[in-house]
Amino acid sequence: MSTSELHIIKSSGEKALFSVDKLRNSLAHTGADTTLIETIIAQVNEELYPNISTREIYNRAFALLKKNKSHLASKYKLKKAIYELGPTGFPFERFVSAILDFSGYSTKIGQILKGKCVSHEVDITATKNDETTVIECKFHSEQGPKCNVKIPLYIHSRFQDIKANWPKIAPHKSRLMKGWVVTNTRFTKDALQYGKCCGLYLLSWDYPSNNGLKDRIDRLGLYPITVSTLLSQREKQFLLSRTIVLCKDLINDKFYLDHLGISEPRKSKILNEITHLCL
C-alpha cells in the first residue's frame, strides 16, 4: 500500500489519510536540514501500518530527532510541552502573560474586576499604549477536546459586563479595547464564527493563521521549560512551582538547577539545549 493511501488515527479519534508533506513541514519547522528531514521520513515510512496513531508517528520522529540534535527535538515537542504545563491552568496563564510581556504589553494575572452586575476574576489584563485587553485562558491537559462556542459566548458576556463599568474601574487611565480567549487546543467552527461576529479575539495553537500560539512562540523564542528533553518530569514540576515557566527564565536563574542537585556536566548540557532554543 502506498503511504498516500494509508489511513491514520488522529488524537480526536478521526481517521485521515497520512500526509508526508505534513510530517516534512513539522520537521522543517524545527530548523532541521533537508538531509536529516528526508532520513527521518524514510525511517518513519518503513514503520507505518494501517490505522497507526498520529501519537506513534510523532513519537518515532521525535526519537530520531533527539538522537541527532536534542534542541531540534525540543522544538518538535512544543505542542506536547504546552500540555505538560498542567494539570492546572495557572502555568499556562503565566506562559501567555510572558508572551504578551515580550510583545510590549504590561500584564497582570488574576485580577478581580468589578462589572456592572457582578465582579469577575480575570486571568490576564494586558495594557499597551493606554489600551487594555482582558484575557481568559482555557487550558486543556489532553489533546483532542476543542473549545466550543459556549466558551466565547460566556467570555463575551463577562467582557461586556466589565466594559459597562470600565469608566469607574479605570477613569482617565486606559480604554478597554477587547476581550480575548486563548487556548492551547483549537476552536470549533462555531466558536470561530461567533468570535469573529462579536469582535472577540480568539487565539489558539494555530489560529489566527501565521499568528497562532506556535508562531508567536517561535518568533519570540519563548519556549516553555517543559520542552526540555533533558529535564525530568519531577524537575520540570519543581521549576514550574517556582514560577520558572520559560527557558529564558532558567537561563537567568541557573541556581535553581543547583537547588535540584543537578551535576555540573548535566547542568551544562541542559543550559546548552535551552540556550540553542532561545537563540
C-alpha positions as CSV (number, residue, x, y, z in Angstrom):
1,M,0.0,0.0,0.0
2,S,1.2,3.5,-0.9
3,T,1.8,5.8,2.1
4,S,-0.5,8.3,0.3
5,E,-3.4,5.8,0.7
6,L,-2.6,4.9,4.3
7,H,-5.1,5.9,6.9
8,I,-4.0,7.2,10.3
9,I,-5.9,7.9,13.6
10,K,-5.8,11.5,14.8
11,S,-5.8,12.4,18.5
12,S,-9.6,13.2,18.2
13,G,-10.2,9.7,17.1
14,E,-10.9,10.7,13.5
15,K,-9.4,8.9,10.5
16,A,-7.4,10.7,8.0
17,L,-5.0,10.0,5.1
18,F,-1.3,10.1,6.0
19,S,0.4,13.2,4.7
20,V,4.1,13.0,4.2
21,D,4.1,16.7,3.5
22,K,2.6,17.5,6.9
23,L,5.4,15.4,8.5
24,R,8.0,17.1,6.4
25,N,6.7,20.6,7.3
26,S,6.6,19.8,11.0
27,L,10.2,18.6,10.9
28,A,11.3,21.6,8.8
29,H,9.6,23.9,11.4
30,T,12.3,22.7,13.9
31,G,15.1,24.1,11.7
32,A,16.4,20.6,10.8
33,D,18.2,20.5,7.4
34,T,16.9,18.7,4.4
35,T,19.2,15.7,4.7
36,L,18.1,14.9,8.3
37,I,14.4,15.5,7.4
38,E,14.4,13.1,4.5
39,T,16.4,10.5,6.5
40,I,13.7,10.6,9.3
41,I,10.9,10.5,6.8
42,A,12.4,7.4,5.2
43,Q,12.7,5.6,8.5
44,V,9.2,6.6,9.6
45,N,7.8,5.4,6.3
46,E,9.3,1.9,6.9
47,E,7.4,1.6,10.2
48,L,3.9,2.8,9.1
49,Y,0.9,0.5,9.1
50,P,-2.8,0.9,8.6
51,N,-4.6,2.9,11.3
52,I,-1.4,3.9,13.1
53,S,-2.0,6.8,15.5
54,T,-0.5,10.2,15.0
55,R,1.0,9.8,18.5
56,E,3.0,6.8,17.4
57,I,4.3,8.7,14.3
58,Y,5.2,11.7,16.4
59,N,7.0,9.5,19.0
60,R,9.1,7.9,16.3
61,A,10.0,11.1,14.6
62,F,10.8,12.7,18.0
63,A,13.1,9.9,19.0
64,L,15.0,10.1,15.7
65,L,15.4,13.9,16.1
66,K,16.5,13.6,19.7
67,K,19.1,11.0,18.6
68,N,20.6,13.6,16.3
69,K,20.1,17.0,17.9
70,S,18.2,17.4,21.2
71,H,17.4,21.1,20.8
72,L,15.6,20.3,17.5
73,A,13.6,17.6,19.3
74,S,12.7,20.2,21.9
75,K,11.2,22.3,19.2
76,Y,9.4,19.3,17.7
77,K,7.7,18.6,21.0
78,L,6.5,22.1,21.5
79,K,2.8,21.2,21.3
80,K,3.1,18.4,23.7
81,A,5.2,20.6,26.0
82,I,2.3,23.1,26.3
83,Y,0.0,20.3,27.5
84,E,2.7,19.4,30.1
85,L,2.2,22.9,31.7
86,G,-0.8,21.3,33.5
87,P,-2.5,19.8,35.4
88,T,-3.8,23.3,36.5
89,G,-4.1,26.2,34.1
90,F,-2.0,28.6,36.1
91,P,1.4,27.9,34.5
92,F,-0.3,28.3,31.1
93,E,-1.7,31.7,32.2
94,R,1.9,32.7,33.2
95,F,3.1,31.5,29.9
96,V,0.6,33.5,27.9
97,S,1.3,36.5,30.1
98,A,5.1,36.2,29.3
99,I,4.4,36.1,25.6
100,L,2.4,39.3,25.9
101,D,5.1,40.9,28.1
102,F,7.7,40.3,25.4
103,S,5.3,41.7,22.8
104,G,5.3,45.1,24.6
105,Y,2.3,44.7,26.9
106,S,2.2,45.3,30.7
107,T,0.3,42.4,32.2
108,K,-1.3,41.4,35.5
109,I,-2.5,37.9,36.4
110,G,-5.7,37.0,38.4
111,Q,-7.2,40.5,38.9
112,I,-10.7,40.9,40.3
113,L,-12.5,43.4,38.1
114,K,-16.0,44.8,39.1
115,G,-18.5,44.7,36.3
116,K,-21.8,46.5,36.1
117,C,-23.6,43.4,37.5
118,V,-21.0,41.2,39.3
119,S,-17.3,41.0,39.9
120,H,-15.1,38.8,37.7
121,E,-11.7,37.2,38.2
122,V,-9.8,37.8,35.0
123,D,-6.9,35.5,34.1
124,I,-4.8,38.3,32.5
125,T,-5.2,42.0,31.9
126,A,-2.8,43.4,29.3
127,T,-2.2,47.1,28.7
128,K,-0.3,48.7,25.8
129,N,-0.4,52.3,24.6
130,D,-3.2,53.1,27.2
131,E,-5.4,50.4,25.7
132,T,-6.4,47.4,27.9
133,T,-7.3,43.9,27.0
134,V,-8.9,41.3,29.3
135,I,-7.9,37.7,28.5
136,E,-9.3,34.4,29.6
137,C,-7.1,31.3,29.2
138,K,-8.7,27.9,28.5
139,F,-6.1,25.2,29.2
140,H,-6.6,21.5,28.3
141,S,-4.1,18.9,29.6
142,E,-5.0,16.4,26.9
143,Q,-5.1,16.6,23.1
144,G,-8.4,16.1,21.3
145,P,-11.0,18.4,23.0
146,K,-11.8,21.7,21.3
147,C,-13.2,24.9,22.7
148,N,-16.8,25.0,21.6
149,V,-19.0,28.1,21.1
150,K,-20.1,28.1,24.8
151,I,-16.7,29.4,25.8
152,P,-16.6,32.6,23.7
153,L,-20.3,33.2,24.5
154,Y,-19.5,33.1,28.2
155,I,-16.4,35.2,27.9
156,H,-18.0,37.8,25.7
157,S,-20.8,38.3,28.3
158,R,-18.2,38.8,31.1
159,F,-16.3,41.3,28.9
160,Q,-19.5,43.3,28.2
161,D,-20.3,43.4,32.0
162,I,-16.7,44.7,32.7
163,K,-16.8,47.2,29.8
164,A,-20.1,48.6,31.1
165,N,-18.3,49.5,34.4
166,W,-14.9,50.3,33.0
167,P,-15.1,54.2,33.4
168,K,-15.5,53.6,37.1
169,I,-12.7,51.0,37.3
170,A,-10.0,53.0,35.3
171,P,-11.2,56.6,34.9
172,H,-8.9,58.6,32.5
173,K,-6.3,55.8,32.6
174,S,-6.9,53.5,29.7
175,R,-9.5,52.3,27.2
176,L,-10.9,48.8,27.4
177,M,-10.5,47.6,23.9
178,K,-11.1,43.9,23.5
179,G,-11.7,40.6,25.1
180,W,-9.6,37.6,24.3
181,V,-9.9,33.8,24.6
182,V,-6.6,31.9,24.5
183,T,-6.5,28.1,24.3
184,N,-3.7,25.5,23.8
185,T,-6.1,23.4,21.7
186,R,-8.3,24.6,18.8
187,F,-11.7,26.3,18.5
188,T,-14.7,24.7,16.8
189,K,-16.1,26.3,13.6
190,D,-19.0,27.8,15.5
191,A,-16.7,29.3,18.2
192,L,-14.6,31.0,15.5
193,Q,-17.6,32.3,13.7
194,Y,-19.1,33.7,16.9
195,G,-15.8,35.3,17.9
196,K,-15.4,37.0,14.5
197,C,-19.1,38.2,14.6
198,C,-19.0,39.7,18.1
199,G,-15.4,41.1,18.0
200,L,-13.9,38.7,20.5
201,Y,-10.2,37.9,19.7
202,L,-9.5,34.2,19.6
203,L,-6.0,32.8,19.9
204,S,-5.3,29.0,19.7
205,W,-2.4,26.7,18.8
206,D,-2.7,27.6,15.1
207,Y,-5.2,30.4,14.9
208,P,-5.1,33.1,13.5
209,S,-3.1,31.8,10.6
210,N,0.6,32.6,10.9
211,N,0.0,34.3,14.2
212,G,-1.2,31.5,16.4
213,L,0.5,30.4,19.7
214,K,3.1,28.2,17.9
215,D,4.0,31.1,15.5
216,R,4.4,33.6,18.4
217,I,6.5,31.2,20.4
218,D,8.9,30.5,17.6
219,R,9.0,34.2,16.6
220,L,9.9,35.3,20.1
221,G,12.0,32.3,21.1
222,L,9.7,31.9,24.2
223,Y,9.7,28.2,24.8
224,P,8.2,26.7,27.9
225,I,10.6,24.9,30.2
226,T,8.6,21.7,29.5
227,V,10.1,21.4,26.0
228,S,13.4,20.3,27.5
229,T,14.3,16.7,26.6
230,L,16.9,16.6,29.4
231,L,14.9,17.6,32.4
232,S,12.8,15.0,34.2
233,Q,9.1,15.5,34.9
234,R,9.9,16.0,38.6
235,E,12.4,18.7,37.8
236,K,10.0,20.5,35.4
237,Q,7.3,20.5,38.0
238,F,9.7,21.9,40.6
239,L,10.7,24.7,38.3
240,L,7.0,25.5,37.4
241,S,6.2,25.6,41.1
242,R,8.9,28.3,41.4
243,T,7.3,30.2,38.6
244,I,10.1,29.3,36.1
245,V,7.9,28.9,33.1
246,L,10.2,29.9,30.2
247,C,13.6,28.5,29.1
248,K,14.7,32.2,29.2
249,D,13.8,32.3,32.9
250,L,16.0,29.3,33.7
251,I,19.0,30.8,31.8
252,N,18.7,33.9,34.1
253,D,18.2,31.8,37.2
254,K,20.6,28.9,36.9
255,F,20.8,28.5,40.7
256,Y,17.5,26.5,40.5
257,L,19.5,23.7,38.8
258,D,21.9,23.7,41.7
259,H,19.0,23.6,44.1
260,L,17.8,20.4,42.3
261,G,21.2,18.8,42.9
262,I,22.0,18.5,39.2
263,S,25.6,17.7,38.4
264,E,27.8,20.2,36.6
265,P,28.2,18.1,33.4
266,R,24.4,17.6,33.2
267,K,23.7,21.2,34.0
268,S,25.9,22.2,31.2
269,K,24.0,20.0,28.7
270,I,20.6,21.4,29.9
271,L,21.7,25.0,29.6
272,N,23.3,24.3,26.2
273,E,20.0,22.8,25.0
274,I,17.8,25.7,26.1
275,T,20.2,28.3,25.0
276,H,20.1,26.9,21.5
277,L,16.3,27.1,21.7
278,C,16.2,30.7,22.7
279,L,18.7,32.0,20.1
